[in-house]
Amino acid sequence: MKFGIDRLLGDPALLGELSQKRVALVAHPASVTEDLIHSLDALIAAGVNVTSAFGPQHGLKGDKQDNMVETADETDPLYGIPVFSLYGEVRRPSGQMMGTADVFLFDLQDLGCRIYTFVTTLLYLLEAAAEHGKEVWVLDRPNPAGRPVEGTLLVPGQESFVGAAPMPMRHGLTMGEMGHWFIDHFGLDVAYRVIAMQGWEPAGRGHGWPQDRVWINPSPNAANINMARAYAGTVMLEGATLSEGRGTTRPLEVLFGAPDVDAKAVLAEMRRLAPDWLKGCALRECWFEPTFHKHAGKLCSGLMIHAEGPFYEHHEFRPWRLQALAFKAIRRLYPDYPIWRDFPYEYEFERLAIDVINGGPALREWVDNPASSPADLERIAGADEAKWRERIAPFLLY
């Protein structure tokens, strides 16, 4: 199969359309060709007039570890072009930045999750391009989580850098498809084009990620396909006092970890409350000691998610519900446990981080309500998921 960057480089007609234009590239470490050449190097080697580059959260080099760790602008030492940060002094491209090119190539590997900030970066680029009369081409890449949709829709008024629009946590789109939806939803007047993949089969054996392509971290803690599948659930731990495994070799692949929580008891309570929500993966009790971040230097009891190998059932696995259920079980077993972390999250200083992450307070309120049941959350989420599938149907390219 061919990703968007490979189709562009292999098509003289497409390259010809860029020959008289200044070109900018939005990229990160996973922006590589099928031969593992970085897109910036490959485009310049192909004769494209690349006049600037842009890095999203974690930077063009992907070296920034955590949320709200900013990247500065710089000059590329090899090519002498400006490299602008879209996660530093600004998160929306400025007029000066937009003036450096005529066509903006967006080549970011996504995880298929609303909170992954590359989604919002695409929207901000489209809005800036509409304002300044620029073209945007998305060099499309797979959604490694595939087509499944899950979670409640973001509530209008709850928008943030991790919530660009009323979409669920697991959106089921590629970035090329997402761009079409953004343009329609926000009524943007922008010259937009998708260089589509060739041969991507979201229902194929890889369930979204092609088996003949290696995985490269698009951000420091996105280390493998198991993480990409689990992320729509485990990312909510960023708004909790429970560890998501940062400071270990398997971050965001654990359902939780804490020195004062009994993982075995939590798993038993989860099975009692909603056994169907545990389907599609294996959960394994584990112990870990983070070297940094939450509970650093303390032995944590946790649950490891294995949405991989013989344990993975693509259409049964529902990580958002799985994570919600873990929170609920902990609340049932430890009624006074301080689950929710109160700290500035992605430049939001008033709302609780869990509400910013989930696009509203519904999940937190469900967890904290002693009278609420899994059926209550299922009713809300199921309706929202059906709405989203209907909304995105006209924009699916594969």
TILUMBA-160548 format. One record per residue (C-alpha): residue number from 1; x negated, y negated, z negated. Coordinates in steps of 0.02 Angstrom, whole numbers, m for minus. Layout:
BEGIN
<rec nr="NUM" px="X" py="Y" pz="Z"/>
...
***
This chain:
BEGIN
<rec nr="1" px="0" py="0" pz="0"/>
<rec nr="2" px="m49" py="m182" pz="17"/>
<rec nr="3" px="m32" py="m323" pz="m108"/>
<rec nr="4" px="3" py="m499" pz="m47"/>
<rec nr="5" px="m179" py="m552" pz="m49"/>
<rec nr="6" px="m229" py="m402" pz="57"/>
<rec nr="7" px="m91" py="m435" pz="183"/>
<rec nr="8" px="m144" py="m617" pz="197"/>
<rec nr="9" px="m328" py="m575" pz="223"/>
<rec nr="10" px="m286" py="m440" pz="350"/>
<rec nr="11" px="m171" py="m547" pz="457"/>
<rec nr="12" px="m259" py="m670" pz="575"/>
<rec nr="13" px="m95" py="m759" pz="609"/>
<rec nr="14" px="m67" py="m796" pz="424"/>
<rec nr="15" px="m246" py="m853" pz="402"/>
<rec nr="16" px="m225" py="m961" pz="557"/>
<rec nr="17" px="m82" py="m1054" pz="475"/>
<rec nr="18" px="m202" py="m1106" pz="336"/>
<rec nr="19" px="m346" py="m1154" pz="450"/>
<rec nr="20" px="m308" py="m1340" pz="458"/>
<rec nr="21" px="m251" py="m1358" pz="278"/>
<rec nr="22" px="m327" py="m1385" pz="108"/>
<rec nr="23" px="m288" py="m1235" pz="m1"/>
<rec nr="24" px="m277" py="m1214" pz="m190"/>
<rec nr="25" px="m276" py="m1046" pz="m279"/>
<rec nr="26" px="m189" py="m1006" pz="m443"/>
<rec nr="27" px="m277" py="m853" pz="m510"/>
<rec nr="28" px="m343" py="m753" pz="m658"/>
<rec nr="29" px="m458" py="m600" pz="m678"/>
<rec nr="30" px="m330" py="m479" pz="m604"/>
<rec nr="31" px="m319" py="m583" pz="m445"/>
<rec nr="32" px="m422" py="m461" pz="m342"/>
<rec nr="33" px="m411" py="m376" pz="m173"/>
<rec nr="34" px="m395" py="m189" pz="m148"/>
<rec nr="35" px="m587" py="m185" pz="m146"/>
<rec nr="36" px="m591" py="m274" pz="m316"/>
<rec nr="37" px="m659" py="m436" pz="m242"/>
<rec nr="38" px="m588" py="m587" pz="m330"/>
<rec nr="39" px="m462" py="m681" pz="m224"/>
<rec nr="40" px="m561" py="m843" pz="m235"/>
<rec nr="41" px="m717" py="m760" pz="m163"/>
<rec nr="42" px="m618" py="m664" pz="m33"/>
<rec nr="43" px="m523" py="m816" pz="30"/>
<rec nr="44" px="m680" py="m922" pz="46"/>
<rec nr="45" px="m771" py="m779" pz="132"/>
<rec nr="46" px="m626" py="m769" pz="256"/>
<rec nr="47" px="m651" py="m951" pz="301"/>
<rec nr="48" px="m504" py="m1024" pz="204"/>
<rec nr="49" px="m535" py="m1204" pz="153"/>
<rec nr="50" px="m510" py="m1182" pz="m35"/>
<rec nr="51" px="m524" py="m1356" pz="m112"/>
<rec nr="52" px="m468" py="m1319" pz="m291"/>
<rec nr="53" px="m422" py="m1178" pz="m409"/>
<rec nr="54" px="m304" py="m1166" pz="m556"/>
<rec nr="55" px="m308" py="m1054" pz="m709"/>
<rec nr="56" px="m152" py="m1012" pz="m813"/>
<rec nr="57" px="m148" py="m966" pz="m998"/>
<rec nr="58" px="m308" py="m874" pz="m1048"/>
<rec nr="59" px="m400" py="m962" pz="m907"/>
<rec nr="60" px="m460" py="m920" pz="m732"/>
<rec nr="61" px="m590" py="m808" pz="m815"/>
<rec nr="62" px="m464" py="m733" pz="m937"/>
<rec nr="63" px="m580" py="m766" pz="m1084"/>
<rec nr="64" px="m462" py="m851" pz="m1207"/>
<rec nr="65" px="m395" py="m726" pz="m1333"/>
<rec nr="66" px="m239" py="m794" pz="m1418"/>
<rec nr="67" px="m89" py="m908" pz="m1399"/>
<rec nr="68" px="m121" py="m1096" pz="m1406"/>
<rec nr="69" px="m307" py="m1070" pz="m1369"/>
<rec nr="70" px="m331" py="m1195" pz="m1229"/>
<rec nr="71" px="m446" py="m1195" pz="m1078"/>
<rec nr="72" px="m535" py="m1351" pz="m1016"/>
<rec nr="73" px="m550" py="m1409" pz="m836"/>
<rec nr="74" px="m716" py="m1371" pz="m754"/>
<rec nr="75" px="m809" py="m1367" pz="m590"/>
<rec nr="76" px="m842" py="m1198" pz="m512"/>
<rec nr="77" px="m1031" py="m1175" pz="m520"/>
<rec nr="78" px="m1042" py="m1078" pz="m356"/>
<rec nr="79" px="m920" py="m1170" pz="m243"/>
<rec nr="80" px="m920" py="m1342" pz="m323"/>
<rec nr="81" px="m731" py="m1357" pz="m321"/>
<rec nr="82" px="m626" py="m1417" pz="m469"/>
<rec nr="83" px="m547" py="m1282" pz="m577"/>
<rec nr="84" px="m396" py="m1354" pz="m665"/>
<rec nr="85" px="m322" py="m1282" pz="m823"/>
<rec nr="86" px="m134" py="m1259" pz="m834"/>
<rec nr="87" px="m153" py="m1215" pz="m1017"/>
<rec nr="88" px="m251" py="m1360" pz="m1087"/>
<rec nr="89" px="m213" py="m1545" pz="m1089"/>
<rec nr="90" px="m66" py="m1507" pz="m974"/>
<rec nr="91" px="41" py="m1357" pz="m931"/>
<rec nr="92" px="127" py="m1442" pz="m784"/>
<rec nr="93" px="15" py="m1486" pz="m636"/>
<rec nr="94" px="m17" py="m1673" pz="m629"/>
<rec nr="95" px="m1" py="m1779" pz="m473"/>
<rec nr="96" px="m191" py="m1789" pz="m465"/>
<rec nr="97" px="m204" py="m1599" pz="m469"/>
<rec nr="98" px="m71" py="m1581" pz="m335"/>
<rec nr="99" px="m165" py="m1704" pz="m226"/>
<rec nr="100" px="m312" py="m1585" pz="m207"/>
<rec nr="101" px="m224" py="m1468" pz="m84"/>
<rec nr="102" px="m85" py="m1449" pz="44"/>
<rec nr="103" px="m43" py="m1266" pz="11"/>
<rec nr="104" px="m45" py="m1182" pz="m159"/>
<rec nr="105" px="m74" py="m994" pz="m162"/>
<rec nr="106" px="m3" py="m914" pz="m319"/>
<rec nr="107" px="m88" py="m747" pz="m351"/>
<rec nr="108" px="m52" py="m698" pz="m531"/>
<rec nr="109" px="m20" py="m520" pz="m589"/>
<rec nr="110" px="133" py="m526" pz="m701"/>
<rec nr="111" px="197" py="m402" pz="m832"/>
<rec nr="112" px="382" py="m415" pz="m789"/>
<rec nr="113" px="426" py="m504" pz="m950"/>
<rec nr="114" px="504" py="m677" pz="m971"/>
<rec nr="115" px="388" py="m726" pz="m1113"/>
<rec nr="116" px="230" py="m695" pz="m1012"/>
<rec nr="117" px="187" py="m875" pz="m974"/>
<rec nr="118" px="138" py="m848" pz="m793"/>
<rec nr="119" px="326" py="m848" pz="m756"/>
<rec nr="120" px="344" py="m1025" pz="m823"/>
<rec nr="121" px="184" py="m1079" pz="m735"/>
<rec nr="122" px="263" py="m1027" pz="m570"/>
<rec nr="123" px="417" py="m1133" pz="m606"/>
<rec nr="124" px="312" py="m1285" pz="m653"/>
<rec nr="125" px="210" py="m1266" pz="m493"/>
<rec nr="126" px="367" py="m1255" pz="m387"/>
<rec nr="127" px="438" py="m1411" pz="m470"/>
<rec nr="128" px="276" py="m1507" pz="m444"/>
<rec nr="129" px="266" py="m1449" pz="m263"/>
<rec nr="130" px="445" py="m1508" pz="m233"/>
<rec nr="131" px="402" py="m1677" pz="m306"/>
<rec nr="132" px="241" py="m1700" pz="m207"/>
<rec nr="133" px="290" py="m1618" pz="m43"/>
<rec nr="134" px="172" py="m1469" pz="m54"/>
<rec nr="135" px="189" py="m1289" pz="4"/>
<rec nr="136" px="186" py="m1140" pz="m115"/>
<rec nr="137" px="146" py="m964" pz="m57"/>
<rec nr="138" px="162" py="m822" pz="m180"/>
<rec nr="139" px="43" py="m680" pz="m140"/>
<rec nr="140" px="156" py="m548" pz="m213"/>
<rec nr="141" px="101" py="m413" pz="m335"/>
<rec nr="142" px="195" py="m269" pz="m419"/>
<rec nr="143" px="302" py="m284" pz="m573"/>
<rec nr="144" px="216" py="m146" pz="m674"/>
<rec nr="145" px="371" py="m124" pz="m783"/>
<rec nr="146" px="476" py="m90" pz="m628"/>
<rec nr="147" px="657" py="m137" pz="m598"/>
<rec nr="148" px="737" py="m103" pz="m770"/>
<rec nr="149" px="819" py="m256" pz="m849"/>
<rec nr="150" px="833" py="m277" pz="m1037"/>
<rec nr="151" px="872" py="m405" pz="m1170"/>
<rec nr="152" px="989" py="m548" pz="m1205"/>
<rec nr="153" px="988" py="m699" pz="m1090"/>
<rec nr="154" px="896" py="m853" pz="m1150"/>
<rec nr="155" px="1022" py="m975" pz="m1222"/>
<rec nr="156" px="1031" py="m1144" pz="m1132"/>
<rec nr="157" px="941" py="m1272" pz="m1239"/>
<rec nr="158" px="816" py="m1142" pz="m1301"/>
<rec nr="159" px="695" py="m1165" pz="m1156"/>
<rec nr="160" px="508" py="m1165" pz="m1193"/>
<rec nr="161" px="343" py="m1119" pz="m1112"/>
<rec nr="162" px="389" py="m937" pz="m1148"/>
<rec nr="163" px="568" py="m959" pz="m1089"/>
<rec nr="164" px="587" py="m1054" pz="m926"/>
<rec nr="165" px="769" py="m1015" pz="m887"/>
<rec nr="166" px="919" py="m906" pz="m937"/>
<rec nr="167" px="842" py="m736" pz="m901"/>
<rec nr="168" px="822" py="m581" pz="m1011"/>
<rec nr="169" px="659" py="m524" pz="m1089"/>
<rec nr="170" px="627" py="m390" pz="m956"/>
<rec nr="171" px="677" py="m471" pz="m791"/>
<rec nr="172" px="642" py="m335" pz="m662"/>
<rec nr="173" px="573" py="m453" pz="m528"/>
<rec nr="174" px="408" py="m481" pz="m440"/>
<rec nr="175" px="339" py="m658" pz="m445"/>
<rec nr="176" px="386" py="m681" pz="m263"/>
<rec nr="177" px="566" py="m636" pz="m301"/>
<rec nr="178" px="563" py="m743" pz="m458"/>
<rec nr="179" px="513" py="m893" pz="m354"/>
<rec nr="180" px="666" py="m870" pz="m242"/>
<rec nr="181" px="777" py="m860" pz="m396"/>
<rec nr="182" px="699" py="m1016" pz="m473"/>
<rec nr="183" px="726" py="m1115" pz="m313"/>
<rec nr="184" px="908" py="m1062" pz="m305"/>
<rec nr="185" px="944" py="m1084" pz="m491"/>
<rec nr="186" px="864" py="m1256" pz="m507"/>
<rec nr="187" px="908" py="m1317" pz="m332"/>
<rec nr="188" px="728" py="m1353" pz="m285"/>
<rec nr="189" px="686" py="m1425" pz="m114"/>
<rec nr="190" px="515" py="m1349" pz="m86"/>
<rec nr="191" px="423" py="m1264" pz="57"/>
<rec nr="192" px="411" py="m1089" pz="m14"/>
<rec nr="193" px="347" py="m926" pz="58"/>
<rec nr="194" px="316" py="m751" pz="m6"/>
<rec nr="195" px="177" py="m647" pz="69"/>
<rec nr="196" px="266" py="m485" pz="26"/>
<rec nr="197" px="183" py="m322" pz="m21"/>
<rec nr="198" px="181" py="m179" pz="102"/>
<rec nr="199" px="235" py="m10" pz="36"/>
<rec nr="200" px="277" py="m57" pz="m143"/>
<rec nr="201" px="402" py="70" pz="m211"/>
<rec nr="202" px="472" py="16" pz="m380"/>
<rec nr="203" px="566" py="181" pz="m390"/>
<rec nr="204" px="414" py="283" pz="m339"/>
<rec nr="205" px="300" py="393" pz="m443"/>
<rec nr="206" px="213" py="248" pz="m530"/>
<rec nr="207" px="380" py="171" pz="m584"/>
<rec nr="208" px="318" py="0" pz="m531"/>
<rec nr="209" px="129" py="16" pz="m534"/>
<rec nr="210" px="53" py="104" pz="m382"/>
<rec nr="211" px="m52" py="252" pz="m431"/>
<rec nr="212" px="m188" py="211" pz="m305"/>
<rec nr="213" px="m230" py="42" pz="m384"/>
<rec nr="214" px="m338" py="17" pz="m539"/>
<rec nr="215" px="m274" py="m89" pz="m683"/>
<rec nr="216" px="m365" py="m251" pz="m723"/>
<rec nr="217" px="m315" py="m351" pz="m877"/>
<rec nr="218" px="m215" py="m504" pz="m821"/>
<rec nr="219" px="m241" py="m569" pz="m999"/>
<rec nr="220" px="m361" py="m508" pz="m1135"/>
<rec nr="221" px="m235" py="m400" pz="m1228"/>
<rec nr="222" px="m148" py="m324" pz="m1075"/>
<rec nr="223" px="m263" py="m175" pz="m1065"/>
<rec nr="224" px="m161" py="m40" pz="m976"/>
<rec nr="225" px="6" py="15" pz="m906"/>
<rec nr="226" px="66" py="78" pz="m1075"/>
<rec nr="227" px="49" py="m99" pz="m1142"/>
<rec nr="228" px="136" py="m172" pz="m989"/>
<rec nr="229" px="284" py="m56" pz="m1017"/>
<rec nr="230" px="296" py="m86" pz="m1204"/>
<rec nr="231" px="265" py="m273" pz="m1198"/>
<rec nr="232" px="446" py="m329" pz="m1179"/>
<rec nr="233" px="471" py="m262" pz="m1355"/>
<rec nr="234" px="304" py="m275" pz="m1443"/>
<rec nr="235" px="279" py="m458" pz="m1394"/>
<rec nr="236" px="414" py="m500" pz="m1522"/>
<rec nr="237" px="289" py="m452" pz="m1657"/>
<rec nr="238" px="201" py="m615" pz="m1617"/>
<rec nr="239" px="345" py="m696" pz="m1710"/>
<rec nr="240" px="330" py="m576" pz="m1858"/>
<rec nr="241" px="211" py="m553" pz="m2004"/>
<rec nr="242" px="189" py="m373" pz="m1947"/>
<rec nr="243" px="34" py="m336" pz="m1842"/>
<rec nr="244" px="50" py="m308" pz="m1656"/>
<rec nr="245" px="m122" py="m227" pz="m1657"/>
<rec nr="246" px="m226" py="m380" pz="m1614"/>
<rec nr="247" px="m399" py="m350" pz="m1682"/>
<rec nr="248" px="m392" py="m167" pz="m1627"/>
<rec nr="249" px="m427" py="m80" pz="m1462"/>
<rec nr="250" px="m241" py="m53" pz="m1424"/>
<rec nr="251" px="m152" py="m221" pz="m1451"/>
<rec nr="252" px="33" py="m235" pz="m1412"/>
<rec nr="253" px="50" py="m46" pz="m1398"/>
<rec nr="254" px="107" py="m25" pz="m1578"/>
<rec nr="255" px="285" py="m49" pz="m1639"/>
<rec nr="256" px="216" py="m128" pz="m1797"/>
<rec nr="257" px="78" py="m112" pz="m1924"/>
<rec nr="258" px="67" py="m174" pz="m2103"/>
<rec nr="259" px="m22" py="m124" pz="m2265"/>
<rec nr="260" px="140" py="m128" pz="m2364"/>
<rec nr="261" px="261" py="m36" pz="m2248"/>
<rec nr="262" px="284" py="153" pz="m2240"/>
<rec nr="263" px="287" py="196" pz="m2055"/>
<rec nr="264" px="353" py="371" pz="m2084"/>
<rec nr="265" px="503" py="303" pz="m2180"/>
<rec nr="266" px="535" py="170" pz="m2048"/>
<rec nr="267" px="535" py="299" pz="m1909"/>
<rec nr="268" px="658" py="407" pz="m2005"/>
<rec nr="269" px="773" py="258" pz="m2029"/>
<rec nr="270" px="762" py="213" pz="m1845"/>
<rec nr="271" px="813" py="389" pz="m1798"/>
<rec nr="272" px="959" py="380" pz="m1918"/>
<rec nr="273" px="1020" py="211" pz="m1855"/>
<rec nr="274" px="1007" py="229" pz="m1665"/>
<rec nr="275" px="923" py="388" pz="m1602"/>
<rec nr="276" px="965" py="345" pz="m1420"/>
<rec nr="277" px="858" py="189" pz="m1430"/>
<rec nr="278" px="703" py="296" pz="m1459"/>
<rec nr="279" px="717" py="388" pz="m1293"/>
<rec nr="280" px="593" py="377" pz="m1151"/>
<rec nr="281" px="433" py="377" pz="m1253"/>
<rec nr="282" px="344" py="460" pz="m1399"/>
<rec nr="283" px="314" py="371" pz="m1564"/>
<rec nr="284" px="164" py="426" pz="m1666"/>
<rec nr="285" px="118" py="375" pz="m1842"/>
<rec nr="286" px="m51" py="292" pz="m1846"/>
<rec nr="287" px="m169" py="195" pz="m1958"/>
<rec nr="288" px="m278" py="48" pz="m1907"/>
<rec nr="289" px="m381" py="m91" pz="m1984"/>
<rec nr="290" px="m379" py="m252" pz="m1880"/>
<rec nr="291" px="m549" py="m335" pz="m1865"/>
<rec nr="292" px="m464" py="m504" pz="m1844"/>
<rec nr="293" px="m291" py="m584" pz="m1839"/>
<rec nr="294" px="m149" py="m524" pz="m1952"/>
<rec nr="295" px="m199" py="m409" pz="m2096"/>
<rec nr="296" px="m382" py="m419" pz="m2045"/>
<rec nr="297" px="m487" py="m296" pz="m2143"/>
<rec nr="298" px="m335" py="m209" pz="m2218"/>
<rec nr="299" px="m278" py="m31" pz="m2183"/>
<rec nr="300" px="m110" py="m39" pz="m2094"/>
<rec nr="301" px="22" py="96" pz="m2074"/>
<rec nr="302" px="105" py="88" pz="m1905"/>
<rec nr="303" px="188" py="172" pz="m1758"/>
<rec nr="304" px="101" py="193" pz="m1590"/>
<rec nr="305" px="206" py="190" pz="m1432"/>
<rec nr="306" px="165" py="313" pz="m1293"/>
<rec nr="307" px="264" py="262" pz="m1138"/>
<rec nr="308" px="146" py="363" pz="m1031"/>
<rec nr="309" px="109" py="537" pz="m966"/>
<rec nr="310" px="236" py="674" pz="m1001"/>
<rec nr="311" px="319" py="569" pz="m1137"/>
<rec nr="312" px="378" py="430" pz="m1020"/>
<rec nr="313" px="553" py="425" pz="m948"/>
<rec nr="314" px="566" py="266" pz="m846"/>
<rec nr="315" px="754" py="240" pz="m852"/>
<rec nr="316" px="771" py="293" pz="m1034"/>
<rec nr="317" px="634" py="185" pz="m1108"/>
<rec nr="318" px="702" py="22" pz="m1180"/>
<rec nr="319" px="563" py="m69" pz="m1273"/>
<rec nr="320" px="666" py="m223" pz="m1321"/>
<rec nr="321" px="793" py="m115" pz="m1412"/>
<rec nr="322" px="656" py="m8" pz="m1485"/>
<rec nr="323" px="570" py="m159" pz="m1563"/>
<rec nr="324" px="734" py="m231" pz="m1623"/>
<rec nr="325" px="772" py="m65" pz="m1706"/>
<rec nr="326" px="603" py="m63" pz="m1794"/>
<rec nr="327" px="640" py="m235" pz="m1867"/>
<rec nr="328" px="812" py="m177" pz="m1921"/>
<rec nr="329" px="745" py="m20" pz="m2005"/>
<rec nr="330" px="615" py="m121" pz="m2100"/>
<rec nr="331" px="748" py="m244" pz="m2156"/>
<rec nr="332" px="857" py="m99" pz="m2216"/>
<rec nr="333" px="715" py="m17" pz="m2312"/>
<rec nr="334" px="637" py="m178" pz="m2376"/>
<rec nr="335" px="778" py="m307" pz="m2391"/>
<rec nr="336" px="665" py="m446" pz="m2455"/>
<rec nr="337" px="518" py="m414" pz="m2337"/>
<rec nr="338" px="457" py="m578" pz="m2257"/>
<rec nr="339" px="470" py="m514" pz="m2078"/>
<rec nr="340" px="478" py="m681" pz="m1987"/>
<rec nr="341" px="319" py="m781" pz="m1963"/>
<rec nr="342" px="342" py="m970" pz="m1982"/>
<rec nr="343" px="206" py="m1058" pz="m1882"/>
<rec nr="344" px="188" py="m1165" pz="m1723"/>
<rec nr="345" px="215" py="m1052" pz="m1573"/>
<rec nr="346" px="179" py="m1103" pz="m1393"/>
<rec nr="347" px="196" py="m1288" pz="m1433"/>
<rec nr="348" px="363" py="m1266" pz="m1522"/>
<rec nr="349" px="351" py="m1336" pz="m1698"/>
<rec nr="350" px="530" py="m1337" pz="m1761"/>
<rec nr="351" px="607" py="m1169" pz="m1715"/>
<rec nr="352" px="556" py="m1003" pz="m1789"/>
<rec nr="353" px="435" py="m912" pz="m1675"/>
<rec nr="354" px="549" py="m760" pz="m1659"/>
<rec nr="355" px="689" py="m871" pz="m1595"/>
<rec nr="356" px="573" py="m954" pz="m1469"/>
<rec nr="357" px="514" py="m783" pz="m1411"/>
<rec nr="358" px="687" py="m710" pz="m1394"/>
<rec nr="359" px="766" py="m864" pz="m1317"/>
<rec nr="360" px="886" py="m894" pz="m1461"/>
<rec nr="361" px="928" py="m836" pz="m1638"/>
<rec nr="362" px="1039" py="m687" pz="m1594"/>
<rec nr="363" px="912" py="m549" pz="m1621"/>
<rec nr="364" px="848" py="m620" pz="m1786"/>
<rec nr="365" px="1024" py="m645" pz="m1851"/>
<rec nr="366" px="1068" py="m466" pz="m1803"/>
<rec nr="367" px="916" py="m399" pz="m1896"/>
<rec nr="368" px="951" py="m501" pz="m2051"/>
<rec nr="369" px="1139" py="m465" pz="m2060"/>
<rec nr="370" px="1167" py="m315" pz="m2175"/>
<rec nr="371" px="1336" py="m282" pz="m2094"/>
<rec nr="372" px="1275" py="m278" pz="m1913"/>
<rec nr="373" px="1254" py="m114" pz="m1819"/>
<rec nr="374" px="1162" py="m59" pz="m1662"/>
<rec nr="375" px="1329" py="m62" pz="m1572"/>
<rec nr="376" px="1342" py="m249" pz="m1604"/>
<rec nr="377" px="1176" py="m287" pz="m1521"/>
<rec nr="378" px="1214" py="m164" pz="m1380"/>
<rec nr="379" px="1376" py="m256" pz="m1343"/>
<rec nr="380" px="1288" py="m425" pz="m1325"/>
<rec nr="381" px="1136" py="m363" pz="m1230"/>
<rec nr="382" px="1232" py="m248" pz="m1114"/>
<rec nr="383" px="1344" py="m390" pz="m1055"/>
<rec nr="384" px="1195" py="m505" pz="m1027"/>
<rec nr="385" px="1098" py="m372" pz="m932"/>
<rec nr="386" px="1245" py="m341" pz="m815"/>
<rec nr="387" px="1257" py="m529" pz="m780"/>
<rec nr="388" px="1072" py="m539" pz="m740"/>
<rec nr="389" px="1074" py="m391" pz="m622"/>
<rec nr="390" px="1215" py="m473" pz="m525"/>
<rec nr="391" px="1124" py="m640" pz="m519"/>
<rec nr="392" px="961" py="m572" pz="m451"/>
<rec nr="393" px="1032" py="m448" pz="m325"/>
<rec nr="394" px="1021" py="m571" pz="m177"/>
<rec nr="395" px="836" py="m604" pz="m209"/>
<rec nr="396" px="765" py="m428" pz="m212"/>
<rec nr="397" px="635" py="m403" pz="m74"/>
<rec nr="398" px="594" py="m219" pz="m102"/>
***
